[in-house]
Amino acid sequence: MAKKPTARQEFVLFDVIYEDGSQRSNRRVPADVLGGLDGDEPAREVIMEQDRSIAEKSGLPPLQIKLIKRSDAK
Protein backbone atom coordinates (compact mmCIF):
# COMPACT_ATOMS: atom_id res chain seq x y z
CA MET A 1 0.00 0.00 0.00
CA ALA A 2 1.31 3.46 -0.92
CA LYS A 3 2.20 5.93 1.79
CA LYS A 4 0.07 9.01 2.22
CA PRO A 5 1.93 12.19 1.42
CA THR A 6 2.96 14.16 4.49
CA ALA A 7 2.55 17.89 4.80
CA ARG A 8 5.75 19.73 3.95
CA GLN A 9 6.88 22.28 6.45
CA GLU A 10 8.17 25.49 4.93
CA PHE A 11 11.25 27.17 6.39
CA VAL A 12 12.73 30.65 6.17
CA LEU A 13 16.50 31.00 6.29
CA PHE A 14 18.17 33.59 8.51
CA ASP A 15 21.71 34.89 8.96
CA VAL A 16 22.67 35.41 12.60
CA ILE A 17 25.41 37.78 13.76
CA TYR A 18 26.62 37.35 17.32
CA GLU A 19 28.04 39.90 19.77
CA ASP A 20 31.56 38.50 19.30
CA GLY A 21 31.36 39.23 15.55
CA SER A 22 30.90 35.65 14.40
CA GLN A 23 28.17 34.79 11.90
CA ARG A 24 26.07 31.73 11.17
CA SER A 25 24.23 31.60 7.86
CA ASN A 26 21.09 29.82 6.72
CA ARG A 27 19.57 29.06 10.13
CA ARG A 28 16.20 27.40 9.49
CA VAL A 29 13.06 28.81 11.16
CA PRO A 30 9.57 27.36 10.51
CA ALA A 31 7.59 29.82 8.37
CA ASP A 32 4.44 29.32 10.43
CA VAL A 33 5.94 31.16 13.45
CA LEU A 34 6.70 34.27 11.37
CA GLY A 35 4.50 37.09 10.18
CA GLY A 36 1.64 38.85 11.88
CA LEU A 37 2.26 41.93 13.97
CA ASP A 38 5.64 40.67 15.22
CA GLY A 39 7.10 40.13 11.74
CA ASP A 40 10.41 38.24 11.98
CA GLU A 41 10.90 38.82 15.74
CA PRO A 42 9.68 35.28 16.68
CA ALA A 43 12.66 33.95 14.69
CA ARG A 44 14.93 35.28 17.45
CA GLU A 45 13.27 33.00 20.03
CA VAL A 46 13.47 29.96 17.74
CA ILE A 47 17.15 30.59 16.99
CA MET A 48 17.92 31.23 20.67
CA GLU A 49 16.33 27.87 21.51
CA GLN A 50 18.43 26.20 18.79
CA ASP A 51 21.54 27.87 20.24
CA ARG A 52 20.69 26.68 23.77
CA SER A 53 20.34 23.13 22.48
CA ILE A 54 23.66 23.32 20.60
CA ALA A 55 25.39 24.83 23.65
CA GLU A 56 24.03 22.10 25.91
CA LYS A 57 25.39 19.39 23.63
CA SER A 58 28.77 21.08 23.16
CA GLY A 59 29.25 22.11 26.78
CA LEU A 60 29.97 25.72 25.77
CA PRO A 61 27.84 28.72 26.75
CA PRO A 62 25.48 30.07 24.05
CA LEU A 63 26.57 33.23 22.26
CA GLN A 64 24.57 36.47 22.57
CA ILE A 65 22.74 37.38 19.37
CA LYS A 66 23.39 40.86 18.00
CA LEU A 67 21.42 40.81 14.73
CA ILE A 68 19.11 38.49 12.84
CA LYS A 69 18.25 39.07 9.17
CA ARG A 70 16.73 36.98 6.44
CA SER A 71 19.24 35.26 4.18
CA ASP A 72 19.42 36.53 0.62
CA ALA A 73 17.22 34.52 -1.75
CA LYS A 74 19.18 32.55 -4.30
mmCIF file of the N, C-alpha and C atoms, coordinates in Angstrom:
data_MODEL
# 
_entry.id   MODEL 
# 
loop_
_atom_site.group_PDB 
_atom_site.id 
_atom_site.type_symbol 
_atom_site.label_atom_id 
_atom_site.label_alt_id 
_atom_site.label_comp_id 
_atom_site.label_asym_id 
_atom_site.label_entity_id 
_atom_site.label_seq_id 
_atom_site.pdbx_PDB_ins_code 
_atom_site.Cartn_x 
_atom_site.Cartn_y 
_atom_site.Cartn_z 
_atom_site.occupancy 
_atom_site.B_iso_or_equiv 
_atom_site.pdbx_formal_charge 
_atom_site.auth_seq_id 
_atom_site.auth_comp_id 
_atom_site.auth_asym_id 
_atom_site.auth_atom_id 
_atom_site.pdbx_PDB_model_num 
ATOM 1   N N  . MET A 1 1  ? 0.838  -1.164 0.000  1.00 0.00 ? 1  MET A N  1 
ATOM 2   C CA . MET A 1 1  ? 0.000  0.000  0.000  1.00 0.00 ? 1  MET A CA 1 
ATOM 3   C C  . MET A 1 1  ? 0.899  1.248  0.000  1.00 0.00 ? 1  MET A C  1 
ATOM 4   N N  . ALA A 1 2  ? 0.527  2.231  -0.798 1.00 0.00 ? 2  ALA A N  1 
ATOM 5   C CA . ALA A 1 2  ? 1.305  3.457  -0.916 1.00 0.00 ? 2  ALA A CA 1 
ATOM 6   C C  . ALA A 1 2  ? 1.166  4.324  0.332  1.00 0.00 ? 2  ALA A C  1 
ATOM 7   N N  . LYS A 1 3  ? 2.244  5.024  0.650  1.00 0.00 ? 3  LYS A N  1 
ATOM 8   C CA . LYS A 1 3  ? 2.202  5.931  1.786  1.00 0.00 ? 3  LYS A CA 1 
ATOM 9   C C  . LYS A 1 3  ? 1.420  7.186  1.425  1.00 0.00 ? 3  LYS A C  1 
ATOM 10  N N  . LYS A 1 4  ? 0.760  7.742  2.425  1.00 0.00 ? 4  LYS A N  1 
ATOM 11  C CA . LYS A 1 4  ? 0.069  9.008  2.219  1.00 0.00 ? 4  LYS A CA 1 
ATOM 12  C C  . LYS A 1 4  ? 1.112  10.122 2.262  1.00 0.00 ? 4  LYS A C  1 
ATOM 13  N N  . PRO A 1 5  ? 0.957  11.100 1.393  1.00 0.00 ? 5  PRO A N  1 
ATOM 14  C CA . PRO A 1 5  ? 1.933  12.194 1.423  1.00 0.00 ? 5  PRO A CA 1 
ATOM 15  C C  . PRO A 1 5  ? 1.808  12.987 2.730  1.00 0.00 ? 5  PRO A C  1 
ATOM 16  N N  . THR A 1 6  ? 2.953  13.366 3.258  1.00 0.00 ? 6  THR A N  1 
ATOM 17  C CA . THR A 1 6  ? 2.955  14.159 4.487  1.00 0.00 ? 6  THR A CA 1 
ATOM 18  C C  . THR A 1 6  ? 3.016  15.640 4.129  1.00 0.00 ? 6  THR A C  1 
ATOM 19  N N  . ALA A 1 7  ? 2.519  16.449 5.021  1.00 0.00 ? 7  ALA A N  1 
ATOM 20  C CA . ALA A 1 7  ? 2.554  17.889 4.797  1.00 0.00 ? 7  ALA A CA 1 
ATOM 21  C C  . ALA A 1 7  ? 4.005  18.360 4.876  1.00 0.00 ? 7  ALA A C  1 
ATOM 22  N N  . ARG A 1 8  ? 4.393  19.191 3.949  1.00 0.00 ? 8  ARG A N  1 
ATOM 23  C CA . ARG A 1 8  ? 5.749  19.725 3.946  1.00 0.00 ? 8  ARG A CA 1 
ATOM 24  C C  . ARG A 1 8  ? 5.775  20.996 4.768  1.00 0.00 ? 8  ARG A C  1 
ATOM 25  N N  . GLN A 1 9  ? 6.739  21.086 5.644  1.00 0.00 ? 9  GLN A N  1 
ATOM 26  C CA . GLN A 1 9  ? 6.875  22.283 6.449  1.00 0.00 ? 9  GLN A CA 1 
ATOM 27  C C  . GLN A 1 9  ? 7.810  23.246 5.733  1.00 0.00 ? 9  GLN A C  1 
ATOM 28  N N  . GLU A 1 10 ? 7.367  24.474 5.588  1.00 0.00 ? 10 GLU A N  1 
ATOM 29  C CA . GLU A 1 10 ? 8.168  25.494 4.930  1.00 0.00 ? 10 GLU A CA 1 
ATOM 30  C C  . GLU A 1 10 ? 9.076  26.162 5.958  1.00 0.00 ? 10 GLU A C  1 
ATOM 31  N N  . PHE A 1 11 ? 10.282 26.513 5.530  1.00 0.00 ? 11 PHE A N  1 
ATOM 32  C CA . PHE A 1 11 ? 11.254 27.169 6.394  1.00 0.00 ? 11 PHE A CA 1 
ATOM 33  C C  . PHE A 1 11 ? 11.715 28.475 5.758  1.00 0.00 ? 11 PHE A C  1 
ATOM 34  N N  . VAL A 1 12 ? 12.113 29.403 6.603  1.00 0.00 ? 12 VAL A N  1 
ATOM 35  C CA . VAL A 1 12 ? 12.729 30.649 6.173  1.00 0.00 ? 12 VAL A CA 1 
ATOM 36  C C  . VAL A 1 12 ? 14.153 30.624 6.719  1.00 0.00 ? 12 VAL A C  1 
ATOM 37  N N  . LEU A 1 13 ? 15.100 31.022 5.899  1.00 0.00 ? 13 LEU A N  1 
ATOM 38  C CA . LEU A 1 13 ? 16.504 31.000 6.294  1.00 0.00 ? 13 LEU A CA 1 
ATOM 39  C C  . LEU A 1 13 ? 16.934 32.370 6.803  1.00 0.00 ? 13 LEU A C  1 
ATOM 40  N N  . PHE A 1 14 ? 17.689 32.361 7.899  1.00 0.00 ? 14 PHE A N  1 
ATOM 41  C CA . PHE A 1 14 ? 18.168 33.594 8.513  1.00 0.00 ? 14 PHE A CA 1 
ATOM 42  C C  . PHE A 1 14 ? 19.674 33.542 8.695  1.00 0.00 ? 14 PHE A C  1 
ATOM 43  N N  . ASP A 1 15 ? 20.306 34.719 8.595  1.00 0.00 ? 15 ASP A N  1 
ATOM 44  C CA . ASP A 1 15 ? 21.706 34.891 8.961  1.00 0.00 ? 15 ASP A CA 1 
ATOM 45  C C  . ASP A 1 15 ? 21.716 35.477 10.363 1.00 0.00 ? 15 ASP A C  1 
ATOM 46  N N  . VAL A 1 16 ? 22.595 34.964 11.214 1.00 0.00 ? 16 VAL A N  1 
ATOM 47  C CA . VAL A 1 16 ? 22.675 35.412 12.596 1.00 0.00 ? 16 VAL A CA 1 
ATOM 48  C C  . VAL A 1 16 ? 24.073 35.957 12.853 1.00 0.00 ? 16 VAL A C  1 
ATOM 49  N N  . ILE A 1 17 ? 24.139 37.175 13.374 1.00 0.00 ? 17 ILE A N  1 
ATOM 50  C CA . ILE A 1 17 ? 25.411 37.780 13.755 1.00 0.00 ? 17 ILE A CA 1 
ATOM 51  C C  . ILE A 1 17 ? 25.421 37.886 15.277 1.00 0.00 ? 17 ILE A C  1 
ATOM 52  N N  . TYR A 1 18 ? 26.502 37.396 15.876 1.00 0.00 ? 18 TYR A N  1 
ATOM 53  C CA . TYR A 1 18 ? 26.621 37.349 17.324 1.00 0.00 ? 18 TYR A CA 1 
ATOM 54  C C  . TYR A 1 18 ? 27.436 38.527 17.836 1.00 0.00 ? 18 TYR A C  1 
ATOM 55  N N  . GLU A 1 19 ? 27.339 38.787 19.139 1.00 0.00 ? 19 GLU A N  1 
ATOM 56  C CA . GLU A 1 19 ? 28.040 39.905 19.774 1.00 0.00 ? 19 GLU A CA 1 
ATOM 57  C C  . GLU A 1 19 ? 29.554 39.832 19.581 1.00 0.00 ? 19 GLU A C  1 
ATOM 58  N N  . ASP A 1 20 ? 30.109 38.627 19.474 1.00 0.00 ? 20 ASP A N  1 
ATOM 59  C CA . ASP A 1 20 ? 31.560 38.496 19.304 1.00 0.00 ? 20 ASP A CA 1 
ATOM 60  C C  . ASP A 1 20 ? 32.003 38.689 17.853 1.00 0.00 ? 20 ASP A C  1 
ATOM 61  N N  . GLY A 1 21 ? 31.047 38.985 16.948 1.00 0.00 ? 21 GLY A N  1 
ATOM 62  C CA . GLY A 1 21 ? 31.364 39.232 15.548 1.00 0.00 ? 21 GLY A CA 1 
ATOM 63  C C  . GLY A 1 21 ? 31.241 38.018 14.652 1.00 0.00 ? 21 GLY A C  1 
ATOM 64  N N  . SER A 1 22 ? 31.041 36.845 15.227 1.00 0.00 ? 22 SER A N  1 
ATOM 65  C CA . SER A 1 22 ? 30.901 35.648 14.400 1.00 0.00 ? 22 SER A CA 1 
ATOM 66  C C  . SER A 1 22 ? 29.527 35.629 13.738 1.00 0.00 ? 22 SER A C  1 
ATOM 67  N N  . GLN A 1 23 ? 29.422 34.861 12.660 1.00 0.00 ? 23 GLN A N  1 
ATOM 68  C CA . GLN A 1 23 ? 28.174 34.794 11.900 1.00 0.00 ? 23 GLN A CA 1 
ATOM 69  C C  . GLN A 1 23 ? 27.845 33.353 11.563 1.00 0.00 ? 23 GLN A C  1 
ATOM 70  N N  . ARG A 1 24 ? 26.571 33.026 11.620 1.00 0.00 ? 24 ARG A N  1 
ATOM 71  C CA . ARG A 1 24 ? 26.069 31.730 11.169 1.00 0.00 ? 24 ARG A CA 1 
ATOM 72  C C  . ARG A 1 24 ? 25.026 32.018 10.106 1.00 0.00 ? 24 ARG A C  1 
ATOM 73  N N  . SER A 1 25 ? 25.140 31.355 8.975  1.00 0.00 ? 25 SER A N  1 
ATOM 74  C CA . SER A 1 25 ? 24.226 31.599 7.863  1.00 0.00 ? 25 SER A CA 1 
ATOM 75  C C  . SER A 1 25 ? 23.238 30.458 7.706  1.00 0.00 ? 25 SER A C  1 
ATOM 76  N N  . ASN A 1 26 ? 22.119 30.792 7.103  1.00 0.00 ? 26 ASN A N  1 
ATOM 77  C CA . ASN A 1 26 ? 21.090 29.823 6.719  1.00 0.00 ? 26 ASN A CA 1 
ATOM 78  C C  . ASN A 1 26 ? 20.538 29.026 7.893  1.00 0.00 ? 26 ASN A C  1 
ATOM 79  N N  . ARG A 1 27 ? 20.242 29.699 9.000  1.00 0.00 ? 27 ARG A N  1 
ATOM 80  C CA . ARG A 1 27 ? 19.574 29.059 10.132 1.00 0.00 ? 27 ARG A CA 1 
ATOM 81  C C  . ARG A 1 27 ? 18.103 28.909 9.785  1.00 0.00 ? 27 ARG A C  1 
ATOM 82  N N  . ARG A 1 28 ? 17.573 27.705 9.907  1.00 0.00 ? 28 ARG A N  1 
ATOM 83  C CA . ARG A 1 28 ? 16.204 27.405 9.494  1.00 0.00 ? 28 ARG A CA 1 
ATOM 84  C C  . ARG A 1 28 ? 15.207 27.712 10.606 1.00 0.00 ? 28 ARG A C  1 
ATOM 85  N N  . VAL A 1 29 ? 14.144 28.463 10.242 1.00 0.00 ? 29 VAL A N  1 
ATOM 86  C CA . VAL A 1 29 ? 13.062 28.807 11.158 1.00 0.00 ? 29 VAL A CA 1 
ATOM 87  C C  . VAL A 1 29 ? 11.762 28.443 10.455 1.00 0.00 ? 29 VAL A C  1 
ATOM 88  N N  . PRO A 1 30 ? 10.857 27.705 11.129 1.00 0.00 ? 30 PRO A N  1 
ATOM 89  C CA . PRO A 1 30 ? 9.571  27.364 10.509 1.00 0.00 ? 30 PRO A CA 1 
ATOM 90  C C  . PRO A 1 30 ? 8.802  28.631 10.104 1.00 0.00 ? 30 PRO A C  1 
ATOM 91  N N  . ALA A 1 31 ? 8.293  28.646 8.887  1.00 0.00 ? 31 ALA A N  1 
ATOM 92  C CA . ALA A 1 31 ? 7.592  29.824 8.369  1.00 0.00 ? 31 ALA A CA 1 
ATOM 93  C C  . ALA A 1 31 ? 6.312  30.114 9.139  1.00 0.00 ? 31 ALA A C  1 
ATOM 94  N N  . ASP A 1 32 ? 5.709  29.098 9.748  1.00 0.00 ? 32 ASP A N  1 
ATOM 95  C CA . ASP A 1 32 ? 4.435  29.321 10.431 1.00 0.00 ? 32 ASP A CA 1 
ATOM 96  C C  . ASP A 1 32 ? 4.564  30.132 11.717 1.00 0.00 ? 32 ASP A C  1 
ATOM 97  N N  . VAL A 1 33 ? 5.779  30.331 12.254 1.00 0.00 ? 33 VAL A N  1 
ATOM 98  C CA . VAL A 1 33 ? 5.942  31.157 13.453 1.00 0.00 ? 33 VAL A CA 1 
ATOM 99  C C  . VAL A 1 33 ? 6.202  32.621 13.104 1.00 0.00 ? 33 VAL A C  1 
ATOM 100 N N  . LEU A 1 34 ? 6.390  32.917 11.816 1.00 0.00 ? 34 LEU A N  1 
ATOM 101 C CA . LEU A 1 34 ? 6.703  34.275 11.374 1.00 0.00 ? 34 LEU A CA 1 
ATOM 102 C C  . LEU A 1 34 ? 5.457  34.984 10.878 1.00 0.00 ? 34 LEU A C  1 
ATOM 103 N N  . GLY A 1 35 ? 5.581  36.285 10.717 1.00 0.00 ? 35 GLY A N  1 
ATOM 104 C CA . GLY A 1 35 ? 4.495  37.087 10.183 1.00 0.00 ? 35 GLY A CA 1 
ATOM 105 C C  . GLY A 1 35 ? 3.660  37.717 11.272 1.00 0.00 ? 35 GLY A C  1 
ATOM 106 N N  . GLY A 1 36 ? 2.502  38.201 10.912 1.00 0.00 ? 36 GLY A N  1 
ATOM 107 C CA . GLY A 1 36 ? 1.638  38.850 11.884 1.00 0.00 ? 36 GLY A CA 1 
ATOM 108 C C  . GLY A 1 36 ? 2.227  40.179 12.325 1.00 0.00 ? 36 GLY A C  1 
ATOM 109 N N  . LEU A 1 37 ? 1.815  40.635 13.466 1.00 0.00 ? 37 LEU A N  1 
ATOM 110 C CA . LEU A 1 37 ? 2.264  41.930 13.971 1.00 0.00 ? 37 LEU A CA 1 
ATOM 111 C C  . LEU A 1 37 ? 3.731  41.924 14.373 1.00 0.00 ? 37 LEU A C  1 
ATOM 112 N N  . ASP A 1 38 ? 4.253  40.756 14.764 1.00 0.00 ? 38 ASP A N  1 
ATOM 113 C CA . ASP A 1 38 ? 5.639  40.672 15.219 1.00 0.00 ? 38 ASP A CA 1 
ATOM 114 C C  . ASP A 1 38 ? 6.646  40.528 14.082 1.00 0.00 ? 38 ASP A C  1 
ATOM 115 N N  . GLY A 1 39 ? 6.197  40.274 12.872 1.00 0.00 ? 39 GLY A N  1 
ATOM 116 C CA . GLY A 1 39 ? 7.104  40.128 11.736 1.00 0.00 ? 39 GLY A CA 1 
ATOM 117 C C  . GLY A 1 39 ? 8.074  38.979 11.940 1.00 0.00 ? 39 GLY A C  1 
ATOM 118 N N  . ASP A 1 40 ? 9.370  39.264 11.846 1.00 0.00 ? 40 ASP A N  1 
ATOM 119 C CA . ASP A 1 40 ? 10.408 38.238 11.977 1.00 0.00 ? 40 ASP A CA 1 
ATOM 120 C C  . ASP A 1 40 ? 10.917 38.094 13.410 1.00 0.00 ? 40 ASP A C  1 
ATOM 121 N N  . GLU A 1 41 ? 10.404 38.865 14.354 1.00 0.00 ? 41 GLU A N  1 
ATOM 122 C CA . GLU A 1 41 ? 10.896 38.820 15.737 1.00 0.00 ? 41 GLU A CA 1 
ATOM 123 C C  . GLU A 1 41 ? 10.778 37.427 16.374 1.00 0.00 ? 41 GLU A C  1 
ATOM 124 N N  . PRO A 1 42 ? 9.720  36.637 16.095 1.00 0.00 ? 42 PRO A N  1 
ATOM 125 C CA . PRO A 1 42 ? 9.676  35.281 16.678 1.00 0.00 ? 42 PRO A CA 1 
ATOM 126 C C  . PRO A 1 42 ? 10.846 34.392 16.247 1.00 0.00 ? 42 PRO A C  1 
ATOM 127 N N  . ALA A 1 43 ? 11.502 34.730 15.136 1.00 0.00 ? 43 ALA A N  1 
ATOM 128 C CA . ALA A 1 43 ? 12.659 33.951 14.687 1.00 0.00 ? 43 ALA A CA 1 
ATOM 129 C C  . ALA A 1 43 ? 13.777 34.013 15.724 1.00 0.00 ? 43 ALA A C  1 
ATOM 130 N N  . ARG A 1 44 ? 13.890 35.132 16.426 1.00 0.00 ? 44 ARG A N  1 
ATOM 131 C CA . ARG A 1 44 ? 14.930 35.278 17.447 1.00 0.00 ? 44 ARG A CA 1 
ATOM 132 C C  . ARG A 1 44 ? 14.761 34.212 18.531 1.00 0.00 ? 44 ARG A C  1 
ATOM 133 N N  . GLU A 1 45 ? 13.531 34.007 18.993 1.00 0.00 ? 45 GLU A N  1 
ATOM 134 C CA . GLU A 1 45 ? 13.274 33.000 20.035 1.00 0.00 ? 45 GLU A CA 1 
ATOM 135 C C  . GLU A 1 45 ? 13.585 31.589 19.542 1.00 0.00 ? 45 GLU A C  1 
ATOM 136 N N  . VAL A 1 46 ? 13.207 31.296 18.302 1.00 0.00 ? 46 VAL A N  1 
ATOM 137 C CA . VAL A 1 46 ? 13.472 29.964 17.737 1.00 0.00 ? 46 VAL A CA 1 
ATOM 138 C C  . VAL A 1 46 ? 14.977 29.735 17.636 1.00 0.00 ? 46 VAL A C  1 
ATOM 139 N N  . ILE A 1 47 ? 15.703 30.737 17.145 1.00 0.00 ? 47 ILE A N  1 
ATOM 140 C CA . ILE A 1 47 ? 17.148 30.592 16.992 1.00 0.00 ? 47 ILE A CA 1 
ATOM 141 C C  . ILE A 1 47 ? 17.834 30.526 18.348 1.00 0.00 ? 47 ILE A C  1 
ATOM 142 N N  . MET A 1 48 ? 17.347 31.297 19.322 1.00 0.00 ? 48 MET A N  1 
ATOM 143 C CA . MET A 1 48 ? 17.922 31.227 20.669 1.00 0.00 ? 48 MET A CA 1 
ATOM 144 C C  . MET A 1 48 ? 17.724 29.835 21.271 1.00 0.00 ? 48 MET A C  1 
ATOM 145 N N  . GLU A 1 49 ? 16.580 29.229 21.025 1.00 0.00 ? 49 GLU A N  1 
ATOM 146 C CA . GLU A 1 49 ? 16.332 27.869 21.512 1.00 0.00 ? 49 GLU A CA 1 
ATOM 147 C C  . GLU A 1 49 ? 17.272 26.878 20.821 1.00 0.00 ? 49 GLU A C  1 
ATOM 148 N N  . GLN A 1 50 ? 17.480 27.045 19.516 1.00 0.00 ? 50 GLN A N  1 
ATOM 149 C CA . GLN A 1 50 ? 18.431 26.199 18.794 1.00 0.00 ? 50 GLN A CA 1 
ATOM 150 C C  . GLN A 1 50 ? 19.831 26.359 19.382 1.00 0.00 ? 50 GLN A C  1 
ATOM 151 N N  . ASP A 1 51 ? 20.219 27.615 19.660 1.00 0.00 ? 51 ASP A N  1 
ATOM 152 C CA . ASP A 1 51 ? 21.543 27.874 20.241 1.00 0.00 ? 51 ASP A CA 1 
ATOM 153 C C  . ASP A 1 51 ? 21.698 27.238 21.619 1.00 0.00 ? 51 ASP A C  1 
ATOM 154 N N  . ARG A 1 52 ? 20.638 27.300 22.435 1.00 0.00 ? 52 ARG A N  1 
ATOM 155 C CA . ARG A 1 52 ? 20.694 26.676 23.768 1.00 0.00 ? 52 ARG A CA 1 
ATOM 156 C C  . ARG A 1 52 ? 20.891 25.169 23.644 1.00 0.00 ? 52 ARG A C  1 
ATOM 157 N N  . SER A 1 53 ? 20.201 24.563 22.691 1.00 0.00 ? 53 SER A N  1 
ATOM 158 C CA . SER A 1 53 ? 20.337 23.125 22.476 1.00 0.00 ? 53 SER A CA 1 
ATOM 159 C C  . SER A 1 53 ? 21.753 22.765 22.014 1.00 0.00 ? 53 SER A C  1 
ATOM 160 N N  . ILE A 1 54 ? 22.296 23.553 21.095 1.00 0.00 ? 54 ILE A N  1 
ATOM 161 C CA . ILE A 1 54 ? 23.655 23.320 20.605 1.00 0.00 ? 54 ILE A CA 1 
ATOM 162 C C  . ILE A 1 54 ? 24.660 23.498 21.735 1.00 0.00 ? 54 ILE A C  1 
ATOM 163 N N  . ALA A 1 55 ? 24.475 24.557 22.542 1.00 0.00 ? 55 ALA A N  1 
ATOM 164 C CA . ALA A 1 55 ? 25.391 24.833 23.649 1.00 0.00 ? 55 ALA A CA 1 
ATOM 165 C C  . ALA A 1 55 ? 25.357 23.722 24.686 1.00 0.00 ? 55 ALA A C  1 
ATOM 166 N N  . GLU A 1 56 ? 24.169 23.190 24.940 1.00 0.00 ? 56 GLU A N  1 
ATOM 167 C CA . GLU A 1 56 ? 24.026 22.098 25.912 1.00 0.00 ? 56 GLU A CA 1 
ATOM 168 C C  . GLU A 1 56 ? 24.794 20.864 25.448 1.00 0.00 ? 56 GLU A C  1 
ATOM 169 N N  . LYS A 1 57 ? 24.707 20.569 24.164 1.00 0.00 ? 57 LYS A N  1 
ATOM 170 C CA . LYS A 1 57 ? 25.394 19.394 23.626 1.00 0.00 ? 57 LYS A CA 1 
ATOM 171 C C  . LYS A 1 57 ? 26.907 19.585 23.565 1.00 0.00 ? 57 LYS A C  1 
ATOM 172 N N  . SER A 1 58 ? 27.342 20.834 23.309 1.00 0.00 ? 58 SER A N  1 
ATOM 173 C CA . SER A 1 58 ? 28.775 21.082 23.164 1.00 0.00 ? 58 SER A CA 1 
ATOM 174 C C  . SER A 1 58 ? 29.461 21.385 24.490 1.00 0.00 ? 58 SER A C  1 
ATOM 175 N N  . GLY A 1 59 ? 28.673 21.767 25.489 1.00 0.00 ? 59 GLY A N  1 
ATOM 176 C CA . GLY A 1 59 ? 29.253 22.114 26.777 1.00 0.00 ? 59 GLY A CA 1 
ATOM 177 C C  . GLY A 1 59 ? 29.787 23.536 26.843 1.00 0.00 ? 59 GLY A C  1 
ATOM 178 N N  . LEU A 1 60 ? 29.547 24.326 25.810 1.00 0.00 ? 60 LEU A N  1 
ATOM 179 C CA . LEU A 1 60 ? 29.973 25.724 25.769 1.00 0.00 ? 60 LEU A CA 1 
ATOM 180 C C  . LEU A 1 60 ? 28.762 26.622 26.005 1.00 0.00 ? 60 LEU A C  1 
ATOM 181 N N  . PRO A 1 61 ? 28.972 27.820 26.546 1.00 0.00 ? 61 PRO A N  1 
ATOM 182 C CA . PRO A 1 61 ? 27.839 28.723 26.755 1.00 0.00 ? 61 PRO A CA 1 
ATOM 183 C C  . PRO A 1 61 ? 27.323 29.254 25.414 1.00 0.00 ? 61 PRO A C  1 
ATOM 184 N N  . PRO A 1 62 ? 26.014 29.520 25.314 1.00 0.00 ? 62 PRO A N  1 
ATOM 185 C CA . PRO A 1 62 ? 25.482 30.069 24.055 1.00 0.00 ? 62 PRO A CA 1 
ATOM 186 C C  . PRO A 1 62 ? 25.964 31.503 23.848 1.00 0.00 ? 62 PRO A C  1 
ATOM 187 N N  . LEU A 1 63 ? 26.138 31.883 22.601 1.00 0.00 ? 63 LEU A N  1 
ATOM 188 C CA . LEU A 1 63 ? 26.568 33.234 22.264 1.00 0.00 ? 63 LEU A CA 1 
ATOM 189 C C  . LEU A 1 63 ? 25.372 34.182 22.277 1.00 0.00 ? 63 LEU A C  1 
ATOM 190 N N  . GLN A 1 64 ? 25.623 35.447 22.581 1.00 0.00 ? 64 GLN A N  1 
ATOM 191 C CA . GLN A 1 64 ? 24.574 36.470 22.571 1.00 0.00 ? 64 GLN A CA 1 
ATOM 192 C C  . GLN A 1 64 ? 24.345 36.939 21.136 1.00 0.00 ? 64 GLN A C  1 
ATOM 193 N N  . ILE A 1 65 ? 23.086 36.974 20.721 1.00 0.00 ? 65 ILE A N  1 
ATOM 194 C CA . ILE A 1 65 ? 22.737 37.378 19.367 1.00 0.00 ? 65 ILE A CA 1 
ATOM 195 C C  . ILE A 1 65 ? 22.711 38.901 19.278 1.00 0.00 ? 65 ILE A C  1 
ATOM 196 N N  . LYS A 1 66 ? 23.373 39.428 18.243 1.00 0.00 ? 66 LYS A N  1 
ATOM 197 C CA . LYS A 1 66 ? 23.389 40.865 18.004 1.00 0.00 ? 66 LYS A CA 1 
ATOM 198 C C  . LYS A 1 66 ? 22.354 41.250 16.949 1.00 0.00 ? 66 LYS A C  1 
ATOM 199 N N  . LEU A 1 67 ? 22.276 40.473 15.851 1.00 0.00 ? 67 LEU A N  1 
ATOM 200 C CA . LEU A 1 67 ? 21.419 40.811 14.728 1.00 0.00 ? 67 LEU A CA 1 
ATOM 201 C C  . LEU A 1 67 ? 20.939 39.554 14.034 1.00 0.00 ? 67 LEU A C  1 
ATOM 202 N N  . ILE A 1 68 ? 19.680 39.575 13.633 1.00 0.00 ? 68 ILE A N  1 
ATOM 203 C CA . ILE A 1 68 ? 19.111 38.488 12.843 1.00 0.00 ? 68 ILE A CA 1 
ATOM 204 C C  . ILE A 1 68 ? 18.503 39.122 11.609 1.00 0.00 ? 68 ILE A C  1 
ATOM 205 N N  . LYS A 1 69 ? 18.851 38.562 10.426 1.00 0.00 ? 69 LYS A N  1 
ATOM 206 C CA . LYS A 1 69 ? 18.253 39.066 9.175  1.00 0.00 ? 69 LYS A CA 1 
ATOM 207 C C  . LYS A 1 69 ? 18.012 37.889 8.246  1.00 0.00 ? 69 LYS A C  1 
ATOM 208 N N  . ARG A 1 70 ? 17.021 38.045 7.398  1.00 0.00 ? 70 ARG A N  1 
ATOM 209 C CA . ARG A 1 70 ? 16.730 36.982 6.440  1.00 0.00 ? 70 ARG A CA 1 
ATOM 210 C C  . ARG A 1 70 ? 17.906 36.801 5.476  1.00 0.00 ? 70 ARG A C  1 
ATOM 211 N N  . SER A 1 71 ? 18.180 35.549 5.148  1.00 0.00 ? 71 SER A N  1 
ATOM 212 C CA . SER A 1 71 ? 19.237 35.260 4.179  1.00 0.00 ? 71 SER A CA 1 
ATOM 213 C C  . SER A 1 71 ? 18.789 35.722 2.801  1.00 0.00 ? 71 SER A C  1 
ATOM 214 N N  . ASP A 1 72 ? 19.741 36.104 1.981  1.00 0.00 ? 72 ASP A N  1 
ATOM 215 C CA . ASP A 1 72 ? 19.420 36.527 0.617  1.00 0.00 ? 72 ASP A CA 1 
ATOM 216 C C  . ASP A 1 72 ? 18.878 35.342 -0.161 1.00 0.00 ? 72 ASP A C  1 
ATOM 217 N N  . ALA A 1 73 ? 17.810 35.574 -0.913 1.00 0.00 ? 73 ALA A N  1 
ATOM 218 C CA . ALA A 1 73 ? 17.220 34.521 -1.753 1.00 0.00 ? 73 ALA A CA 1 
ATOM 219 C C  . ALA A 1 73 ? 18.157 34.225 -2.902 1.00 0.00 ? 73 ALA A C  1 
ATOM 220 N N  . LYS A 1 74 ? 18.282 32.938 -3.224 1.00 0.00 ? 74 LYS A N  1 
ATOM 221 C CA . LYS A 1 74 ? 19.184 32.550 -4.304 1.00 0.00 ? 74 LYS A CA 1 
ATOM 222 C C  . LYS A 1 74 ? 18.398 32.031 -5.463 1.00 0.00 ? 74 LYS A C  1 
# 
